[in-house]
């Protein structure tokens, strides 16, 4: 059934040693040892088994393995957990197996994720994460659960409507009668408590932190599919003068209008964020050729340098746009952002109201 050596059946060496100790004590006084165990198959997947060890001679034992069918597997221990599901209705509580596959959820789970109970059951917790956590993150969870029986961290959750939230993730091991972890209790805290850190409250655009997270996703997608993408950093000059002349309320309206103008000028698949107080950022995803970036940048520059009428007043700021293109200008998010900022500063130093490519060859073509 399992096709691997006995010492590799378990998640960790510590689990195997614990089993040996328990089985050894029982077999000292009796001929048979019965238990239920989560064991690892050759392909790395786990199965829930009934394990019977029968002592034949002083140095020989017979191991009998019976796979516990899915309905039994789901039911194991859940009667003891039913009450927990309804204690905290404003937090999502999920029961998973040790592979983080969802077996049971409370009503708040649907509210938090946007998915129905039927859609959640049978899926892995990883199916609902937004891509920021990679394989090492889940390996850390597995290691911590095996050693300590618990885990807590921030979790990036993708809602069914494709919005990205952050929430507190807590895992606790639920042990069976043999003291072996058979299920995990997963608690996802309400994301509203931390949402303000990821959406700009003035413009309702993604914040700098969320933009960087989305850029990591764009980078991973581009690397897998050998695609190009571009990052634009846009500085709005003269904001201090605008606030002084027209008032901060008009200045805030001006920034909101700039943000919405940027958002309406690019595709839904692109990301526009408020990068800093007077700066916006744009992630142009999956561009066909670098010349397309120059066309989009020039179009944005034209739109943003037109006067905006606010409360009967014509408001105009200086626009400086810095541009980098993946992979020509860099293959790391931090490098691309740093170079884009340098290009933006160069555009400002040249008097503003212009675009500047970090790549000199592209800049010459742009001219």
N, C-alpha and C positions, 0 to 999 in steps of 0.2 A: 504493500500500500504506500509506504513512505519512501522506500528505496534510498535511504541515507543511513549512515552509522548512528548508533544510539546517542552518542555524545553530541550529535548535531541536531537532534530532534527539537531542542529547546531554544527559546529566544536568546538566552544568555547562558554562559557557563554556570552562573549562580543558580539559575532555575534548575539546571540538571543536577547540581550538587544537592540542592534542597530535596529534589525527588529521590535521589539515592539515599539520603539520610532517612527520609520518611519510610521508603520502601524497606530499607535495611532493618529498621526497628520493628516493622510489622512482620517481616519474614523470619525474624529471629524467634518469634513466638507462635507464628502460624504459617501454614503452607501457602496461603494465597493473599495477594494484596490487590484491592480494587480501588480505582480512582478515575476521575475525569480530568483530562489534560488537553491543553492547546499545544499541538505539535506541528512542526514545520516540515513541509514536503520538499522534495528535491527542487522544485521551481521557486521556492521561497515563500509560497503561500501557506497560510495556517489552516488547519482543520481541527475541529473539536472531536475528541475521541474518548471512548470508554476504554480504559487500559486495565487489563487484568494480568498480573504477574504471578505465575505459579511456580513454586519451588519444586524441582524434580529431584535433584541430587545436591550434594554440598557445593558443587561448582557449576551446576546447570540450572537454567530457569527458562520457562516458557512464557513468552509475551503474547497476549491476545489483544488485538486492536479492533475496535468496532467504531466506525464513523457515526457520530450522532447526527441525525438528519436535521435539516434546517429548522423545521418547526420546533423540535426539541431544543435546538441550540438557542433559538431566540427566547424560548421560555425560561431557560436556566436562570434562576435568580431574580427574574423580573417581578415575581410576586412580592419580593422584599423591597423592590424599587418603586412600585406603583405610587406610593404615597409621596415620594420625592418629586415626582413629575409636576405636582400641582402646588408645591409650597411657594414658589416665587414666580408669579405669572408674568412679570415684566422682564424676565430673563429666559433666554432659550435654553432648555435642558434637553440634552440628547443622550441616549444610551447607545454606545457603539461596541462592536467587538474589538479585539486587540489590534485589528487592522484598520481601525477608525471607520468601519462600515456601519452606517446608521441602522439601528434596530428599532428604536422607539423614540418618539419626540413628544414634547408638550405643545399646547396651542401657541405659546409665545414664539416657538421656532418658526412657524409659518408667518407670523407677523414680522419677525426680524428678517427673514430671508426672502419673503414674497412667494415661496413655493408651498404647495399644499403638502399635507402629511404624506399622501401617496407618492408625490414626487421626491420627497426627502428619503423615504425608506429604501434601504438597499444601496444607496449611494455612499461614497466615501466623503468624509469631511473635506478632503482635498478638492473635491469637485466644486465646492462653493467658495474657495479662496481665490483672491484676485490676482495671483501670480507672483506677488512679492516674495512669498516664502518658497524656497526651492527645496530640493531633496535633502540637503543637510539639515534644514529646519525640522523636517519630520523625523529624521534620524535622531536628532537631539531629543525630540519628544519620546521616541521609543526607548532611548537610553535612560532618560529620566524616569519614565514610567516603570521600567524594569528594576531600576535601582532604588527609587524613592516612592513610587506609587502615586506621584502627582506631578503636575506641570502647570505653569502659569506664564503667559506672555501676551503681547499684543497680536491681534489676528486681523488680517485684511480680508474682508468679506465682500464678495460681489453679489448684490441683490439681483433678483430675477429681472428687474427693470434695467440692469446693467450699471447701476450706480455702485460706487465703491465706498465702503464704510470701514472704519476701524473699531474694534471692540476688544474687550478683555476676554482672553481664552483661558479657561481653567479646566484641567482634567484631573480626575481622581480614579484610582483603580478600585474596582469592586471585586473582592476576592470570593472564591467559592469555598466549599467546606475544607478543601485541602490547603487553603492559604495561597492558592495560585490565582493570579489575576485573570478573570474570565471575561470581564466587561469593563468599559470605561464610562464614567459619568462625565459628560462634557457640558460645560456651562459657558454660554456666550453672553457677555454683559451687554446692556442696552447701548447701542452706538451713539445715541444722541448726546451722551455725556461728553464725548470727545470729538464730535463732528466739527465743532467750531475751529479746531486746529487744522482742518483739512479743506474747508471752504472759506473763501474770503467773505467776511460779513458785509462789506460794502457793495461789492460787485456781484456776489453770489457765484463767482467763478472759482475753479479749483485754486488752492493756495500753492505757494512755492513747494511745500513739502509733498503735496499730492501730485503736483506736476512732475516732480522728480521721480515719484513712484511710477507714474504712467509712462515716463520716459524709459524707465527700466524695462517695462513691458514691451515698449516699441523696439528697444534695442534687442531684446531676446527674440522677438518675432523676426526682426530684420536679419539677425544672425542665422536663425533656422532656415529662413526662406530666401536668403541672399538678396534682400531688398535694400533700397536706399531710403533714407529719411533726412529731414532737415530740421534744425532748431533755429528759431528767430527770437532774439531778445530785443524788445522795443522800449526805448526810453522816452518818456513824455517830459520835455523840457519846459521851463518857465512856470512850473506849478506854483512855486512860491509867489511869483508875481501875480498869477491868476487868483490865488487865494487872497492876496492883499488887495487887489483891485476890485474883485467881485464878491469876495466872501467865501468862507470855507464850504458853505452849502452848495454854491455854484461849482466850486472846485470838485466836490464829491460827485456832483451830477456829471461834470465833464469826464471824470475818470470812468464812471459807470457807462456813459455813452460810448467812450472809446472802447471799453471792454466788449460791449454788445456789438459794436461795429466790427470788431475783429472776429467775434464768434460767428456773426452772420456772413462773413466773407470767406470762410473756409468750410471744408467738408465736415460732416458729422463725425467722421472717423478721426479728424484732427483734434488736438487739444489746445485750448486757449486758457491761460491762467494769469492771475495777478501775481507776478513774480516778486515784486517789492512794492514799496509805497508809490513810486512813480514809474514802475516798469511792468510790462506785460511780457509773456512768453508764449510762443506758438510751436507746437510739435506737428510738422507736416509729415504725416505717415505715408509710407509706400509711394514715394514719388517715382515717376518713370525715368526722368532724366534731370540732370542738374539745371538745365536751362529753364525748366518749369518753375524752379524755386525763384529765379530772378523775376519771372513774370508775376508770380504771386506776391513777392516782396514789393515790386513796383506798384502793383495794384493797391496793396495795403498802404503804402506810403502816400499814394494819391488821395485815397479816401480819408486818411487821418490828418492830412494837411489842409483839409477843407474846413472853413469856419463852422462851428456848431452854435446854433442859436439856443440859448438857455435863459429863460425869464426875460426874453426880449433883448438879450445882449449877445453879441457875436464873440465867441470865445475861440481862441486859436493858440495852440502850443507848438513847440518845435519837436519834430519826430526824428529819432535816430534808431536805425535798425541794424543789428549785427547778425550775421548769418554763418552757420556752419553746416556741413553736409557729412553724413555718415555714409561710407567708412573713410572717405578721403581725408577728413580733418581729425578723426579720432575714432576709437572703438570703445571708449569708456564714457559713461554718462558724465562724470565729474569733469573729465577733460573737455568734452563737447561744450558743457555749460561755461567753463572757464574761458575757452576760446571764443565762444559767442559773446561773452561779456567784453572781452578785449576788442572784438570787432565793433561792438556797439559803442564803446568808448572812443574808438578811432573815428567813427562816424560823427560823434559829438564834437571831437576836436577839430574836425574839418568844417564845422559850422552848423551841423545838424541838417534836418530835412533831407536826409539821404540814407541809402543802404550801403552796407559794406560787408563783403565776403572776407572771411579769414583767409581763405585760399586765394593767393595772389593771381593764379591763372584764371580762376572764376571771376575775380574782381576785374581783371583786364577784359574778359569777355563781356562782363556786365556793362562796362563803360561803353 
